[in-house]
C-alpha cells in the first residue's frame, strides 16, 4: 500500500525530474502575480469586510504557492524556499496544503544551501505531520452572528421590533452613523413604520404624496419639527440621543411611525415572522435588548455569544398605554381628520 509519505516522495521525484517547457519571451516574467489584490473590493458592511478578508487570504495562499513554483522552475531555490516557508507559517493553513508543500519546501531549502526552517523541519519520513486544528468559520476576523426570534408585540405582532446588544462589562463601542436612511410618506403612511438607526444618523423624510406633510415629534430629547413641505421634496433630521422617537404629521392625525435610536453597533429589526440576526458580534457576555411600540418597556436578558455564534429568543410586551388622543405639534388634542 502506498503511504502518504511515499506519495509525497513520488510527487517530489516527478517535480524534480520535470523540465519546464521554455516560455516565450513575452511570457518569461508573468505579470499576474503581485502583492496587491487585483480586484477592488468595496467594504460597506461587516459582511463585506469578512468577504474581503477571506478573498485576500486565499490570494495570499495562491501567490506563495505560485511564486515558489516559478522560482523553483527558474533555479532560484532560496526564493522558492522562502515563499513556501512563509506559506507554512500562515495560521490555520489547510492541512492538505501544508502536507503537500512541506517536502518541497525542505528540498528547496537544502538546494539553497541552508538548514530547513523550523516551520518545515518537523516533517520526516518517520514523523508524520500533525494537521492543525481548524477553527470555526466566522463572519469577520474575530466576530460571529447572533440569531433568534422575537415573540409577543400584542396586536402589532413582533415584526419591526428593534433588537440590540450591549456588553455586560460596559465597554460597548460607539456606533458609526448609518447612511442613506429614508422614511417615505406615501398614502398618508410612514414607510417603514419603524426604523432603527444608530446615534448620529441623519434620516431623510421624503414626501411621495400629492399633498403637503408636516413631520414632527414631541419625543424629548429628540423632538423636532420639519415644517410644512410639498410633494416630491425631502427634509432631514439628525438623531443624536438613544431612545424611541414617535413620528407624527401635523396635518394628518392618522399618521404615526417610529424611529428607534440605538447606542450600539450591534442591532437589527425583526422581520414579519419575528426572526432577526445581528452579525459582526465579538464573542463575549452581553445584555440583549428588545423594543416594540406595543410594549410599555424594553425587554432585557443576558446572553453569552460564543466562538460559534449564539441564538437567543426574546419576548416583547403588548401592554403600552395608548394615548387618548393624537397631539398636534403643540401637544394639544385633536381629532382624526377623516377623509383627508
N, C-alpha and C positions, 0 to 999 in steps of 0.2 A: 504494500500500500504506500502511495506517495504521501509523505508527511507535508505539513505546511512549510517547514523549513526547506525540505527538498524542492518543493515547488518554487520557493523563492530563489534557491540556488540555480535551478534550471532557467528561471526567468532572468537572473543576473547574467548567466553564461550567454544567453541569447542576446541580451543587451550589449555585452562586451564584444560579442562576435559581429554584431551588426555594423555595417558600414553605411552611414547615411549617404544617400544619393546627393551629388553636388547640386547645389541650388543655383538658379540663375542669378546673375549679378544683382538684378533688381530686387531679388528676394533674399539676398545674403544676410541682411540685417533687418529682421522683422520690426515693423513699427507699431504692431498692435499690442505689444506689451508695454506697460508703463506703470508708474506708481499711483497714478490717479485714475479713478473710475471714469471710463469714457462717457458714461451716460449721466447727465444731470438729473438728480432725483430730488424733487421738492419735499420739504418737511413742513407740513402744516398741522399735523395731528400726532398724538403718541403712536398710532399705528404706522404712520408714515416714517417716523423715526425708527421704529422696530424693523420695518421693511428695509430701510436704507442700511441699518447696521448689519442685517443678515446678508444683503447683497454685497456690501463691502468686504465682509469676512470671506464669502465664497470667492470673490475676485482675488483676494489676497492668497487664498489657498491655491487657486489656479495659477497665479503669477509665480509663486515659489516653485510649484511643480514644473511649469513650463520653462522658466528661466534656468532651473537646474538642468533640465534635459538638453536645452540648447547649448549651455556651457559645456556639458559632457560631450556632446557631439563635436564641438569645436576644439576639444582637448584642454579646455580651461577647467581643470579639476578643482583648484581652490575655490573658484566661483560656484561650481556645481555643489561642492561640499557645503559651502556657506549657505546657499539657498535652501538646500534640503534640511540642513541642521536647523535653520530658522523655522522652517515648516514644522519640524518635530517639536519645537519649543512652544507652539501655539497651544493655549489652554483649550481643553475639551475637543482636541482633534479627533476625528473619526478613527476608531481602532483599525479599520481596514486600510485607511490611508497610511497610518503610522506603521503598520505591519509591512505594507508593501514598499514604502520608501526607505525604511531603516537600513536594509542591507546595501542599497545603492549608496546611501549617504556614508556608510562605513567604508565602502570600497573607494569612493571618490576622495575621502579624507586620506586614505592610505596612499593613493596615487599622487595626492598633493604633497605627500611627504611629511605629514603630521599625524599626531595621535588623534584617534576619534574623540569627538566632543562628548561631554557627559550625557548629552541628550540621545546619543546613538550608541554609546559603548556598552550599554546594558544588555544588548541583544547578542547572544552567541548561539552556536549550534545546540548547546546543551541547556540553555537558559531561555525559555520562550518569553516573548513579550507579554506583559500583563496589560490588557486593554484598560484605558482609563474609564472611570465610571462617568457615563454621560448624564448631564444634568437635565432637568425637565425644560422643555421649550417655554420661553417666556414671551410676553407681548412687547418687551423692551429690554434694554441691557440689564435692569435689575427690578423689573416690575411684572405684575401678573394682573389677572382680571377677577373682579368680584361680581358674581351674578346672583340673581334672586327674583322673588316675586313679591309684589305689594298686593295686599288684600284690604278689604274694607272700603271706606270712602262714601258710605251712605248712598244717597240717590245718585251722586255723581260717579260712583264706582272708583276703581283705583287708577284709571287712565289719567295721565297728566301729573300724577303725584311726583314731587321732587325729592330725590334721594341724594345724600352727600355723606362724606366721611370726614372725620376729624381725628387726628392722632390722640391717643389717650395720654401721651406724655406732654401734650400741649404744643408740640413743635410742628403744627400744620403749616406748610409753606403758603405764602401769599399767592393767590392765583393770578394769572395774566388775564387781562380783559379779553373778552371774545370779540370777534369781528363779524361784520355783516349780519347782525341780528335785526330782524324786521318783524313787526306786528302789523297786519293789514286790517283796515276797517272795510269790510265787504258785507253787503246785505245787512247793514246795521249790526254787525257782529265783529268781535275781536278774533282774529285768526293768526296764531293759535290762541285759544282761550287762556292758556297758562304757558309762560315762557320762563325757563330757568337760565340765569346768567351769573357769571362771577362778578364780584365787586369791581367797579371801574369800567364796566361795559356801557357803551352807548347804544341805545335801541332806536331804530327808525320807525316812526308810526306813519304808515302810508295810507292815504285816503283813496280807496278804489270805488267809492260810491259816487253816484251823480248828485251829490248834495254835500252840504257842509258838515264838518265834525269839530268838536272841541274836546280833546282828550285831556283829562286831568286826574289827579289823585289827591286824596286827603290823608294818605298813609304817611305819618311822620316817622323818621326824618326824611323820607324820600318823597314828600309831597311836591307836586309840580302842576303847572297849567300851561299847556301848549297853545291855548287860544283857539280862535276860530280859523279854520283853513279849508280850502276848497278841494274839489275832486281832482285827482291826478297829482297832488302835491304831498310832500312829506315834512314832518318835523321830528326833531331828535331830542332825546333826554338821556343824560348820563346818570347811572345809579352807583353811588359811592358807599352805601351803607347796607349791610346784610339784613334780610328780612322780607316779609311779604309786602307787595305794593298793589293795592286794588286799583284797577283801571276803570274809569267812568267817562261818559260823554255828557257834557252839559246840555246838549240838545236832545239826545235820545236816552231816556231813563232806562230803557230795556237793555242797554249795552253795558256789560260787565266783563272784566277779564282780570288777569293777574300777571305780574312779573315777580318771580321769587329770586332774590339776590343771595347768592351763597358766598361764603368766605373760605372757599376750599377749592383746590384744583381737581378734586375727585368728586364728580357729581354726575347725575343722569336724571332722566324723566321716564316714568313707567309708560309703556305702550298701552293700548286699549285692553289688553289681557292682564295688565299688571306686571309684565316682565320688564326687567331692567338689567343693564350691565355697566359697570364702571371699570374702564381699562386704565392701564398705566399706574397701578397701585403698588408701591413697595410693600413687601411683606412686613407685618407688624401688628400691633394692637390698636384697634380703632373704636370710635363710637359711631354707629350708623344712625343717621337722622332721616326722618321721612315727614314731609309736609303735604297736606291736602287742603284745598279750600273748604272741604266739608268738615275738617277736624278743628276742634277748639284749641288743640295744642300740638306741638311737634312730638312725634314718637321717637324714642331713643332706645338703642340697645347696643351692648358691647359685641364686638365681632373680632375674631382673630383671622388675619389674612396670612396664609402660609405660603411656602415655596411653590406650591402647585395651584395657587389661587384659592378661592373660597366661594361658598354660596351662603346666602342669608335671606330668609323670608321675613317680612315685617308687615305689620297691620297698622293702618291709619284709622282714625275715628271718623264718625259721621255725626258728631254732636255739636258742630259750630252753631252759635246763635245767629239766626237770620234776622237782619235788621228789619224793623217795622216799616221803614221807608228807604228809598234811594235818594241820597242827598244830592243837592246841586253843588257847584264849586265853592259855595259859601257855607256849606254844611247844613243848609236848610232843607226841610222836607219838600218833596214834590210828588206829583202823581205821574204814573207812566202815561206817556202821550200816545194813545192808541192810534194806529194808522199813520204814524209819522216816524 
